[in-house]
Amino acid sequence: SGEKVTEENVPYDVLGPKNISPIAMANAYATVASGGTYCTPRAIDKVIDPEGKERPLPKASCTEGVLSKEVAATAAYALQGVMAGGGTGARANPFDGTPLIGKTGTHDLWSTMMIESSTKVATAVWAGRSNGNHDNVFNVWTGSHLLNEVRYPLARAAQHAANQAYGGDRFPEPDGNLIRQIRVDVPDVVGQTVEEATANLERAGFQVSVGAPVDSEEATNIVVEQSPSGQAAAGATITISPSNGKGATVPDVTGQSPTEANAALVAAGFTTVEREGSCNAEGATVTATSPAANSAATKATPIRVSCK
């Protein structure tokens, strides 16, 4: 890659903007797929001397335990989801029966990668601007493929060939301790203001999302629902829903006169009260309302009063 690409420093450097060779990436995933054994990569396939004789290749050295078997198995467990149907790497999966792990990657807007591996062979495909310039590889066509998506058919063909030649086994099960969620108590913030609730949840280590307002007779800045409550995974996102101020509870007006019932319903916030004809009779008393007494409704809901 060009000097401008590798030396430029920008705020998203924290995500890793520097180019990495495909052989290094393939080797990293091979380390995971092998259960934690790292072998130094060897780029030379064959050496022929001037007399046409094949010369010995430099030897690769392997180191076991670069990753613990538990960490490697758990990483492989997570990376299998990438290659499954619906995963971001599914288009690079030949689905030939060989279990695979993998991951997509994008170097800013200039190049993309697709790395995948069985328990026997890892492959890596790089597609992008070989001269290291800053031309965007997205929305650029190369033949019948977008440049940023050409990695998928290339990786699929390469891994399929490797699978046919070498096969591959099932990956080990993940370590139970490494995938176990730690659950902690979630503060009950119903009844607090949105600001108070947010501060209390963040202080307890949770993320906060403010959901759409829900029907409630509380003031509009008061939290009336939260999800989840009780316990949740540490660091989880808790959704809090404030009141929209439009809710109310239908009061129990049975036994009252139609005039008294009307006044009580209006005082509860309901703007429309409808009375059956029987409520016009002299001495009529209310027998029921629809919606029923003590049920929740919006203040705009028409309340129908029945009498005898």
Phi and psi restraints in degrees (value plus and minus 20) as a CYANA .aco file:
   2 GLY   PHI     -92.0   -52.0
   2 GLY   PSI     139.6   179.6
   3 GLU   PHI     -81.0   -41.0
   3 GLU   PSI     -55.6   -15.6
   4 LYS   PHI     -82.7   -42.7
   4 LYS   PSI     -58.0   -18.0
   5 VAL   PHI     -90.4   -50.4
   5 VAL   PSI     -66.8   -26.8
   6 THR   PHI     -97.3   -57.3
   6 THR   PSI     -43.3    -3.3
   7 GLU   PHI    -120.8   -80.8
   7 GLU   PSI     -37.5     2.5
   8 GLU   PHI     -86.3   -46.3
   8 GLU   PSI     117.2   157.2
   9 ASN   PHI    -136.9   -96.9
   9 ASN   PSI     105.4   145.4
  10 VAL   PHI    -153.6  -113.6
  10 VAL   PSI     144.1   184.1
  11 PRO   PHI     -74.9   -34.9
  11 PRO   PSI     -54.2   -14.2
  12 TYR   PHI    -102.7   -62.7
  12 TYR   PSI      -4.3    35.7
  13 ASP   PHI     -74.7   -34.7
  13 ASP   PSI     -47.2    -7.2
  14 VAL   PHI     -81.8   -41.8
  14 VAL   PSI     -39.6     0.4
  15 LEU   PHI    -109.8   -69.8
  15 LEU   PSI     -27.2    12.8
  16 GLY   PHI      74.6   114.6
  16 GLY   PSI      55.1    95.1
  17 PRO   PHI    -108.5   -68.5
  17 PRO   PSI     -29.4    10.6
  18 LYS   PHI     -98.3   -58.3
  18 LYS   PSI     125.9   165.9
  19 ASN   PHI     -88.0   -48.0
  19 ASN   PSI     121.2   161.2
  20 ILE   PHI    -146.3  -106.3
  20 ILE   PSI     118.9   158.9
  21 SER   PHI     -88.4   -48.4
  21 SER   PSI     127.3   167.3
  22 PRO   PHI     -78.5   -38.5
  22 PRO   PSI     -56.1   -16.1
  23 ILE   PHI     -87.0   -47.0
  23 ILE   PSI     -53.4   -13.4
  24 ALA   PHI     -88.2   -48.2
  24 ALA   PSI     -59.4   -19.4
  25 MET   PHI     -89.1   -49.1
  25 MET   PSI     -62.6   -22.6
  26 ALA   PHI     -79.7   -39.7
  26 ALA   PSI     -59.5   -19.5
  27 ASN   PHI     -87.7   -47.7
  27 ASN   PSI     -55.9   -15.9
  28 ALA   PHI     -83.5   -43.5
  28 ALA   PSI     -62.8   -22.8
  29 TYR   PHI     -94.0   -54.0
  29 TYR   PSI     -50.7   -10.7
  30 ALA   PHI     -82.9   -42.9
  30 ALA   PSI     -53.8   -13.8
  31 THR   PHI     -84.7   -44.7
  31 THR   PSI     -61.6   -21.6
  32 VAL   PHI     -85.1   -45.1
  32 VAL   PSI     -68.4   -28.4
  33 ALA   PHI     -87.3   -47.3
  33 ALA   PSI     -45.0    -5.0
  34 SER   PHI    -104.8   -64.8
  34 SER   PSI     -24.1    15.9
  35 GLY   PHI      72.6   112.6
  35 GLY   PSI      -5.7    34.3
  36 GLY   PHI      91.4   131.4
  36 GLY   PSI      -9.9    30.1
  37 THR   PHI    -117.0   -77.0
  37 THR   PSI     106.5   146.5
  38 TYR   PHI    -124.9   -84.9
  38 TYR   PSI     109.3   149.3
  39 CYS   PHI    -139.5   -99.5
  39 CYS   PSI     113.6   153.6
  40 THR   PHI     -81.8   -41.8
  40 THR   PSI     114.4   154.4
  41 PRO   PHI     -90.2   -50.2
  41 PRO   PSI     133.0   173.0
  42 ARG   PHI    -151.8  -111.8
  42 ARG   PSI      91.8   131.8
  43 ALA   PHI    -104.2   -64.2
  43 ALA   PSI     -35.8     4.2
  44 ILE   PHI    -109.2   -69.2
  44 ILE   PSI     106.1   146.1
  45 ASP   PHI    -109.3   -69.3
  45 ASP   PSI     -56.8   -16.8
  46 LYS   PHI    -179.5  -139.5
  46 LYS   PSI     125.5   165.5
  47 VAL   PHI    -144.6  -104.6
  47 VAL   PSI     105.6   145.6
  48 ILE   PHI    -138.0   -98.0
  48 ILE   PSI     108.3   148.3
  49 ASP   PHI    -103.1   -63.1
  49 ASP   PSI     154.6   194.6
  50 PRO   PHI     -79.1   -39.1
  50 PRO   PSI     -42.5    -2.5
  51 GLU   PHI    -107.8   -67.8
  51 GLU   PSI     -20.0    20.0
  52 GLY   PHI      68.5   108.5
  52 GLY   PSI     -13.6    26.4
  53 LYS   PHI    -109.2   -69.2
  53 LYS   PSI     122.8   162.8
  54 GLU   PHI     -98.8   -58.8
  54 GLU   PSI     111.1   151.1
  55 ARG   PHI    -120.1   -80.1
  55 ARG   PSI     134.8   174.8
  56 PRO   PHI     -83.3   -43.3
  56 PRO   PSI     124.8   164.8
  57 LEU   PHI    -107.9   -67.9
  57 LEU   PSI     133.5   173.5
  58 PRO   PHI     -77.9   -37.9
  58 PRO   PSI     119.3   159.3
  59 LYS   PHI    -100.8   -60.8
  59 LYS   PSI     122.2   162.2
  60 ALA   PHI    -110.6   -70.6
  60 ALA   PSI     124.1   164.1
  61 SER   PHI    -129.8   -89.8
  61 SER   PSI     122.3   162.3
  62 CYS   PHI    -138.8   -98.8
  62 CYS   PSI     121.6   161.6
  63 THR   PHI    -145.0  -105.0
  63 THR   PSI      99.0   139.0
  64 GLU   PHI    -100.9   -60.9
  64 GLU   PSI     133.0   173.0
  65 GLY   PHI      57.5    97.5
  65 GLY   PSI      -3.8    36.2
  66 VAL   PHI     -79.2   -39.2
  66 VAL   PSI     -58.9   -18.9
  67 LEU   PHI    -136.7   -96.7
  67 LEU   PSI     121.9   161.9
  68 SER   PHI     -86.5   -46.5
  68 SER   PSI     134.4   174.4
  69 LYS   PHI     -79.5   -39.5
  69 LYS   PSI     -53.6   -13.6
  70 GLU   PHI     -87.7   -47.7
  70 GLU   PSI     -63.9   -23.9
  71 VAL   PHI     -87.1   -47.1
  71 VAL   PSI     -63.7   -23.7
  72 ALA   PHI     -81.8   -41.8
  72 ALA   PSI     -64.2   -24.2
  73 ALA   PHI     -84.4   -44.4
  73 ALA   PSI     -59.1   -19.1
  74 THR   PHI     -91.8   -51.8
  74 THR   PSI     -57.7   -17.7
  75 ALA   PHI     -83.7   -43.7
  75 ALA   PSI     -62.4   -22.4
  76 ALA   PHI     -82.9   -42.9
  76 ALA   PSI     -58.1   -18.1
  77 TYR   PHI     -78.7   -38.7
  77 TYR   PSI     -65.1   -25.1
  78 ALA   PHI     -88.2   -48.2
  78 ALA   PSI     -59.8   -19.8
  79 LEU   PHI     -96.2   -56.2
  79 LEU   PSI     -35.7     4.3
  80 GLN   PHI     -87.6   -47.6
  80 GLN   PSI     -51.1   -11.1
  81 GLY   PHI     -83.7   -43.7
  81 GLY   PSI     -49.3    -9.3
  82 VAL   PHI     -83.1   -43.1
  82 VAL   PSI     -55.1   -15.1
  83 MET   PHI    -112.2   -72.2
  83 MET   PSI     -25.8    14.2
  84 ALA   PHI     -98.6   -58.6
  84 ALA   PSI     147.3   187.3
  85 GLY   PHI     -75.0   -35.0
  85 GLY   PSI     110.3   150.3
  86 GLY   PHI      70.6   110.6
  86 GLY   PSI     -33.2     6.8
  87 GLY   PHI     -98.0   -58.0
  87 GLY   PSI     140.5   180.5
  88 THR   PHI     -87.6   -47.6
  88 THR   PSI     -39.1     0.9
  89 GLY   PHI    -124.8   -84.8
  89 GLY   PSI     -11.5    28.5
  90 ALA   PHI     -79.4   -39.4
  90 ALA   PSI     -52.6   -12.6
  91 ARG   PHI     -89.5   -49.5
  91 ARG   PSI     -34.1     5.9
  92 ALA   PHI    -118.1   -78.1
  92 ALA   PSI     -16.6    23.4
  93 ASN   PHI    -113.1   -73.1
  93 ASN   PSI      99.8   139.8
  94 PRO   PHI     -91.2   -51.2
  94 PRO   PSI     -31.3     8.7
  95 PHE   PHI      28.0    68.0
  95 PHE   PSI      30.5    70.5
  96 ASP   PHI    -121.6   -81.6
  96 ASP   PSI      -5.4    34.6
  97 GLY   PHI      75.6   115.6
  97 GLY   PSI     -26.5    13.5
  98 THR   PHI    -111.1   -71.1
  98 THR   PSI     101.9   141.9
  99 PRO   PHI     -81.5   -41.5
  99 PRO   PSI     118.3   158.3
 100 LEU   PHI    -154.9  -114.9
 100 LEU   PSI     130.3   170.3
 101 ILE   PHI    -134.7   -94.7
 101 ILE   PSI     143.8   183.8
 102 GLY   PHI     160.0   200.0
 102 GLY   PSI     155.6   195.6
 103 LYS   PHI    -182.5  -142.5
 103 LYS   PSI     121.1   161.1
 104 THR   PHI    -109.0   -69.0
 104 THR   PSI     142.0   182.0
 105 GLY   PHI    -176.9  -136.9
 105 GLY   PSI     128.3   168.3
 106 THR   PHI    -151.1  -111.1
 106 THR   PSI     108.0   148.0
 107 HIS   PHI    -112.3   -72.3
 107 HIS   PSI      76.7   116.7
 108 ASP   PHI      29.3    69.3
 108 ASP   PSI    -144.3  -104.3
 109 LEU   PHI    -134.9   -94.9
 109 LEU   PSI      -6.2    33.8
 110 TRP   PHI    -126.5   -86.5
 110 TRP   PSI     -43.2    -3.2
 111 SER   PHI    -178.0  -138.0
 111 SER   PSI     139.5   179.5
 112 THR   PHI    -153.6  -113.6
 112 THR   PSI     138.7   178.7
 113 MET   PHI    -154.7  -114.7
 113 MET   PSI     136.1   176.1
 114 MET   PHI    -157.6  -117.6
 114 MET   PSI      94.3   134.3
 115 ILE   PHI    -135.3   -95.3
 115 ILE   PSI     113.7   153.7
 116 GLU   PHI    -166.7  -126.7
 116 GLU   PSI     141.9   181.9
 117 SER   PHI    -177.9  -137.9
 117 SER   PSI     121.6   161.6
 118 SER   PHI    -113.0   -73.0
 118 SER   PSI    -192.8  -152.8
 119 THR   PHI     -95.7   -55.7
 119 THR   PSI     -25.3    14.7
 120 LYS   PHI    -131.9   -91.9
 120 LYS   PSI     -59.4   -19.4
 121 VAL   PHI    -160.3  -120.3
 121 VAL   PSI     114.7   154.7
 122 ALA   PHI    -129.3   -89.3
 122 ALA   PSI     120.9   160.9
 123 THR   PHI    -147.0  -107.0
 123 THR   PSI     132.0   172.0
 124 ALA   PHI    -159.1  -119.1
 124 ALA   PSI     113.9   153.9
 125 VAL   PHI    -139.3   -99.3
 125 VAL   PSI     110.5   150.5
 126 TRP   PHI    -133.7   -93.7
 126 TRP   PSI     114.5   154.5
 127 ALA   PHI    -158.4  -118.4
 127 ALA   PSI     106.6   146.6
 128 GLY   PHI     153.0   193.0
 128 GLY   PSI    -176.0  -136.0
 129 ARG   PHI    -108.9   -68.9
 129 ARG   PSI      86.1   126.1
 130 SER   PHI     -88.4   -48.4
 130 SER   PSI     -42.3    -2.3
 131 ASN   PHI    -107.9   -67.9
 131 ASN   PSI     -17.0    23.0
 132 GLY   PHI      54.7    94.7
 132 GLY   PSI      -3.5    36.5
 133 ASN   PHI     -99.8   -59.8
 133 ASN   PSI     158.5   198.5
 134 HIS   PHI    -118.6   -78.6
 134 HIS   PSI       1.4    41.4
 135 ASP   PHI     -88.7   -48.7
 135 ASP   PSI     115.7   155.7
 136 ASN   PHI     -89.0   -49.0
 136 ASN   PSI     107.7   147.7
 137 VAL   PHI    -108.2   -68.2
 137 VAL   PSI     -25.1    14.9
 138 PHE   PHI    -105.8   -65.8
 138 PHE   PSI     126.1   166.1
 139 ASN   PHI      42.5    82.5
 139 ASN   PSI       5.6    45.6
 140 VAL   PHI    -136.8   -96.8
 140 VAL   PSI     107.1   147.1
 141 TRP   PHI    -112.1   -72.1
 141 TRP   PSI     120.4   160.4
 142 THR   PHI    -148.8  -108.8
 142 THR   PSI      83.8   123.8
 143 GLY   PHI      45.8    85.8
 143 GLY   PSI    -145.7  -105.7
 144 SER   PHI    -117.6   -77.6
 144 SER   PSI     -10.5    29.5
 145 HIS   PHI    -144.1  -104.1
 145 HIS   PSI     126.5   166.5
 146 LEU   PHI     -87.3   -47.3
 146 LEU   PSI     122.4   162.4
 147 LEU   PHI     -79.3   -39.3
 147 LEU   PSI     -56.8   -16.8
 148 ASN   PHI     -97.1   -57.1
 148 ASN   PSI     -25.4    14.6
 149 GLU   PHI    -135.7   -95.7
 149 GLU   PSI     -21.0    19.0
 150 VAL   PHI     -86.2   -46.2
 150 VAL   PSI     -38.9     1.1
 151 ARG   PHI     -78.5   -38.5
 151 ARG   PSI     -53.3   -13.3
 152 TYR   PHI     -85.2   -45.2
 152 TYR   PSI     -75.4   -35.4
 153 PRO   PHI     -85.3   -45.3
 153 PRO   PSI     -53.5   -13.5
 154 LEU   PHI     -84.6   -44.6
 154 LEU   PSI     -68.2   -28.2
 155 ALA   PHI     -85.4   -45.4
 155 ALA   PSI     -58.4   -18.4
 156 ARG   PHI     -82.2   -42.2
 156 ARG   PSI     -64.8   -24.8
 157 ALA   PHI     -86.5   -46.5
 157 ALA   PSI     -61.9   -21.9
 158 ALA   PHI     -85.5   -45.5
 158 ALA   PSI     -64.4   -24.4
 159 GLN   PHI     -90.4   -50.4
 159 GLN   PSI     -54.6   -14.6
 160 HIS   PHI     -83.2   -43.2
 160 HIS   PSI     -62.4   -22.4
 161 ALA   PHI     -82.4   -42.4
 161 ALA   PSI     -61.6   -21.6
 162 ALA   PHI     -84.7   -44.7
 162 ALA   PSI     -60.1   -20.1
 163 ASN   PHI     -84.5   -44.5
 163 ASN   PSI     -59.3   -19.3
 164 GLN   PHI     -85.9   -45.9
 164 GLN   PSI     -55.9   -15.9
 165 ALA   PHI    -101.1   -61.1
 165 ALA   PSI     -57.3   -17.3
 166 TYR   PHI    -139.0   -99.0
 166 TYR   PSI     -36.0     4.0
 167 GLY   PHI      49.5    89.5
 167 GLY   PSI    -176.8  -136.8
 168 GLY   PHI     152.9   192.9
 168 GLY   PSI     126.8   166.8
 169 ASP   PHI    -122.2   -82.2
 169 ASP   PSI     152.2   192.2
 170 ARG   PHI     -87.2   -47.2
 170 ARG   PSI     123.7   163.7
 171 PHE   PHI     -96.9   -56.9
 171 PHE   PSI     129.9   169.9
 172 PRO   PHI     -86.9   -46.9
 172 PRO   PSI     140.8   180.8
 173 GLU   PHI     -89.6   -49.6
 173 GLU   PSI     128.3   168.3
 174 PRO   PHI     -88.1   -48.1
 174 PRO   PSI     138.2   178.2
 175 ASP   PHI     -93.3   -53.3
 175 ASP   PSI     107.9   147.9
 176 GLY   PHI     -80.1   -40.1
 176 GLY   PSI     -55.4   -15.4
 177 ASN   PHI     -90.7   -50.7
 177 ASN   PSI     -48.4    -8.4
 178 LEU   PHI    -103.1   -63.1
 178 LEU   PSI     -41.3    -1.3
 179 ILE   PHI    -124.4   -84.4
 179 ILE   PSI     -20.1    19.9
 180 ARG   PHI     -92.5   -52.5
 180 ARG   PSI     109.7   149.7
 181 GLN   PHI    -103.4   -63.4
 181 GLN   PSI     115.3   155.3
 182 ILE   PHI    -110.7   -70.7
 182 ILE   PSI      97.5   137.5
 183 ARG   PHI    -120.5   -80.5
 183 ARG   PSI     117.8   157.8
 184 VAL   PHI    -152.2  -112.2
 184 VAL   PSI     143.4   183.4
 185 ASP   PHI     -89.1   -49.1
 185 ASP   PSI     117.8   157.8
 186 VAL   PHI    -119.2   -79.2
 186 VAL   PSI     104.7   144.7
 187 PRO   PHI     -77.6   -37.6
 187 PRO   PSI     120.8   160.8
 188 ASP   PHI    -102.8   -62.8
 188 ASP   PSI      91.1   131.1
 189 VAL   PHI    -131.6   -91.6
 189 VAL   PSI     -12.6    27.4
 190 VAL   PHI     -82.9   -42.9
 190 VAL   PSI     111.9   151.9
 191 GLY   PHI      78.5   118.5
 191 GLY   PSI     -32.5     7.5
 192 GLN   PHI    -109.9   -69.9
 192 GLN   PSI     141.6   181.6
 193 THR   PHI     -89.4   -49.4
 193 THR   PSI     140.9   180.9
 194 VAL   PHI     -78.1   -38.1
 194 VAL   PSI     -60.4   -20.4
 195 GLU   PHI     -87.1   -47.1
 195 GLU   PSI     -64.0   -24.0
 196 GLU   PHI     -83.4   -43.4
 196 GLU   PSI     -64.8   -24.8
 197 ALA   PHI     -82.2   -42.2
 197 ALA   PSI     -63.8   -23.8
 198 THR   PHI     -81.3   -41.3
 198 THR   PSI     -66.3   -26.3
 199 ALA   PHI     -82.7   -42.7
 199 ALA   PSI     -62.5   -22.5
 200 ASN   PHI     -87.5   -47.5
 200 ASN   PSI     -59.6   -19.6
 201 LEU   PHI     -89.9   -49.9
 201 LEU   PSI     -61.9   -21.9
 202 GLU   PHI     -86.4   -46.4
 202 GLU   PSI     -55.2   -15.2
 203 ARG   PHI     -84.1   -44.1
 203 ARG   PSI     -49.6    -9.6
 204 ALA   PHI    -105.0   -65.0
 204 ALA   PSI     -19.8    20.2
 205 GLY   PHI      77.2   117.2
 205 GLY   PSI      -9.1    30.9
 206 PHE   PHI    -120.6   -80.6
 206 PHE   PSI     137.1   177.1
 207 GLN   PHI    -106.3   -66.3
 207 GLN   PSI     136.0   176.0
 208 VAL   PHI    -149.1  -109.1
 208 VAL   PSI     113.8   153.8
 209 SER   PHI    -145.3  -105.3
 209 SER   PSI     108.9   148.9
 210 VAL   PHI    -110.4   -70.4
 210 VAL   PSI      94.8   134.8
 211 GLY   PHI    -102.8   -62.8
 211 GLY   PSI    -198.8  -158.8
 212 ALA   PHI     -86.6   -46.6
 212 ALA   PSI     124.3   164.3
 213 PRO   PHI     -79.4   -39.4
 213 PRO   PSI     127.8   167.8
 214 VAL   PHI    -142.5  -102.5
 214 VAL   PSI     139.3   179.3
 215 ASP   PHI     -81.7   -41.7
 215 ASP   PSI     105.1   145.1
 216 SER   PHI    -184.8  -144.8
 216 SER   PSI     132.1   172.1
 217 GLU   PHI    -105.2   -65.2
 217 GLU   PSI     -22.3    17.7
 218 GLU   PHI     -89.8   -49.8
 218 GLU   PSI     146.0   186.0
 219 ALA   PHI     -83.5   -43.5
 219 ALA   PSI     136.7   176.7
 220 THR   PHI     -87.2   -47.2
 220 THR   PSI     -36.2     3.8
 221 ASN   PHI    -121.7   -81.7
 221 ASN   PSI     -10.1    29.9
 222 ILE   PHI    -116.5   -76.5
 222 ILE   PSI     113.1   153.1
 223 VAL   PHI     -93.9   -53.9
 223 VAL   PSI     106.4   146.4
 224 VAL   PHI    -136.5   -96.5
 224 VAL   PSI     -31.9     8.1
 225 GLU   PHI    -165.0  -125.0
 225 GLU   PSI     128.6   168.6
 226 GLN   PHI    -162.6  -122.6
 226 GLN   PSI     127.3   167.3
 227 SER   PHI    -168.5  -128.5
 227 SER   PSI     106.9   146.9
 228 PRO   PHI    -100.7   -60.7
 228 PRO   PSI     148.6   188.6
 229 SER   PHI    -142.3  -102.3
 229 SER   PSI     157.0   197.0
 230 GLY   PHI      57.8    97.8
 230 GLY   PSI    -117.7   -77.7
 231 GLN   PHI    -150.0  -110.0
 231 GLN   PSI     133.9   173.9
 232 ALA   PHI    -174.2  -134.2
 232 ALA   PSI     146.5   186.5
 233 ALA   PHI     -83.1   -43.1
 233 ALA   PSI     121.3   161.3
 234 ALA   PHI     -76.5   -36.5
 234 ALA   PSI     112.4   152.4
 235 GLY   PHI      61.7   101.7
 235 GLY   PSI     -16.0    24.0
 236 ALA   PHI     -86.1   -46.1
 236 ALA   PSI     144.8   184.8
 237 THR   PHI    -111.6   -71.6
 237 THR   PSI     105.6   145.6
 238 ILE   PHI    -124.5   -84.5
 238 ILE   PSI     106.0   146.0
 239 THR   PHI    -114.5   -74.5
 239 THR   PSI     103.8   143.8
 240 ILE   PHI    -131.3   -91.3
 240 ILE   PSI     119.0   159.0
 241 SER   PHI    -139.4   -99.4
 241 SER   PSI      98.7   138.7
 242 PRO   PHI    -100.9   -60.9
 242 PRO   PSI     144.6   184.6
 243 SER   PHI     -92.6   -52.6
 243 SER   PSI     127.7   167.7
 244 ASN   PHI    -116.1   -76.1
 244 ASN   PSI     -21.1    18.9
 245 GLY   PHI      53.9    93.9
 245 GLY   PSI     -15.3    24.7
 246 LYS   PHI    -123.2   -83.2
 246 LYS   PSI     -19.7    20.3
 247 GLY   PHI    -112.0   -72.0
 247 GLY   PSI     140.4   180.4
 248 ALA   PHI    -179.8  -139.8
 248 ALA   PSI     143.3   183.3
 249 THR   PHI    -128.8   -88.8
 249 THR   PSI     111.2   151.2
 250 VAL   PHI     -89.6   -49.6
 250 VAL   PSI      99.7   139.7
 251 PRO   PHI     -92.4   -52.4
 251 PRO   PSI     136.6   176.6
 252 ASP   PHI    -105.0   -65.0
 252 ASP   PSI      89.2   129.2
 253 VAL   PHI    -133.9   -93.9
 253 VAL   PSI      -5.6    34.4
 254 THR   PHI     -83.6   -43.6
 254 THR   PSI     120.3   160.3
 255 GLY   PHI      67.8   107.8
 255 GLY   PSI     -30.6     9.4
 256 GLN   PHI    -106.9   -66.9
 256 GLN   PSI     143.0   183.0
 257 SER   PHI     -93.6   -53.6
 257 SER   PSI     137.3   177.3
 258 PRO   PHI     -74.9   -34.9
 258 PRO   PSI     -57.3   -17.3
 259 THR   PHI     -87.4   -47.4
 259 THR   PSI     -64.1   -24.1
 260 GLU   PHI     -83.9   -43.9
 260 GLU   PSI     -61.7   -21.7
 261 ALA   PHI     -83.7   -43.7
 261 ALA   PSI     -61.5   -21.5
 262 ASN   PHI     -80.3   -40.3
 262 ASN   PSI     -64.4   -24.4
 263 ALA   PHI     -84.0   -44.0
 263 ALA   PSI     -60.8   -20.8
 264 ALA   PHI     -86.8   -46.8
 264 ALA   PSI     -58.1   -18.1
 265 LEU   PHI     -89.0   -49.0
 265 LEU   PSI     -60.9   -20.9
 266 VAL   PHI     -85.1   -45.1
 266 VAL   PSI     -60.1   -20.1
 267 ALA   PHI     -84.4   -44.4
 267 ALA   PSI     -48.6    -8.6
 268 ALA   PHI     -98.3   -58.3
 268 ALA   PSI     -26.3    13.7
 269 GLY   PHI      89.1   129.1
 269 GLY   PSI     -23.6    16.4
 270 PHE   PHI    -100.4   -60.4
 270 PHE   PSI     112.6   152.6
 271 THR   PHI    -115.8   -75.8
 271 THR   PSI     -36.2     3.8
 272 THR   PHI    -148.9  -108.9
 272 THR   PSI      98.0   138.0
 273 VAL   PHI    -141.2  -101.2
 273 VAL   PSI     104.1   144.1
 274 GLU   PHI    -133.3   -93.3
 274 GLU   PSI     114.8   154.8
 275 ARG   PHI    -136.8   -96.8
 275 ARG   PSI     117.2   157.2
 276 GLU   PHI     -88.2   -48.2
 276 GLU   PSI     140.9   180.9
 277 GLY   PHI     -79.1   -39.1
 277 GLY   PSI     -50.5   -10.5
 278 SER   PHI     -84.8   -44.8
 278 SER   PSI     -38.8     1.2
 279 CYS   PHI     -96.4   -56.4
 279 CYS   PSI     -28.1    11.9
 280 ASN   PHI    -108.1   -68.1
 280 ASN   PSI     -29.9    10.1
 281 ALA   PHI     -90.3   -50.3
 281 ALA   PSI     128.7   168.7
 282 GLU   PHI     -85.1   -45.1
 282 GLU   PSI     112.4   152.4
 283 GLY   PHI      58.5    98.5
 283 GLY   PSI      -7.8    32.2
 284 ALA   PHI     -85.6   -45.6
 284 ALA   PSI     126.4   166.4
 285 THR   PHI    -147.7  -107.7
 285 THR   PSI     131.5   171.5
 286 VAL   PHI     -96.6   -56.6
 286 VAL   PSI     113.5   153.5
 287 THR   PHI    -127.7   -87.7
 287 THR   PSI     -46.0    -6.0
 288 ALA   PHI    -187.5  -147.5
 288 ALA   PSI     142.7   182.7
 289 THR   PHI    -149.4  -109.4
 289 THR   PSI     138.0   178.0
 290 SER   PHI    -153.8  -113.8
 290 SER   PSI      95.3   135.3
 291 PRO   PHI     -79.9   -39.9
 291 PRO   PSI     138.5   178.5
 292 ALA   PHI     -89.0   -49.0
 292 ALA   PSI     142.8   182.8
 293 ALA   PHI     -78.1   -38.1
 293 ALA   PSI     122.3   162.3
 294 ASN   PHI      50.9    90.9
 294 ASN   PSI     -10.7    29.3
 295 SER   PHI    -112.1   -72.1
 295 SER   PSI     136.5   176.5
 296 ALA   PHI    -107.2   -67.2
 296 ALA   PSI     122.6   162.6
 297 ALA   PHI    -176.8  -136.8
 297 ALA   PSI     144.0   184.0
 298 THR   PHI     -99.9   -59.9
 298 THR   PSI     136.0   176.0
 299 LYS   PHI     -85.3   -45.3
 299 LYS   PSI     -40.3    -0.3
 300 ALA   PHI    -105.2   -65.2
 300 ALA   PSI     -25.5    14.5
 301 THR   PHI     -88.2   -48.2
 301 THR   PSI     106.0   146.0
 302 PRO   PHI     -84.2   -44.2
 302 PRO   PSI     112.5   152.5
 303 ILE   PHI    -124.9   -84.9
 303 ILE   PSI     100.8   140.8
 304 ARG   PHI    -118.8   -78.8
 304 ARG   PSI     108.1   148.1
 305 VAL   PHI    -125.9   -85.9
 305 VAL   PSI     110.8   150.8
 306 SER   PHI    -128.6   -88.6
 306 SER   PSI     124.8   164.8
 307 CYS   PHI    -154.0  -114.0
 307 CYS   PSI     150.3   190.3
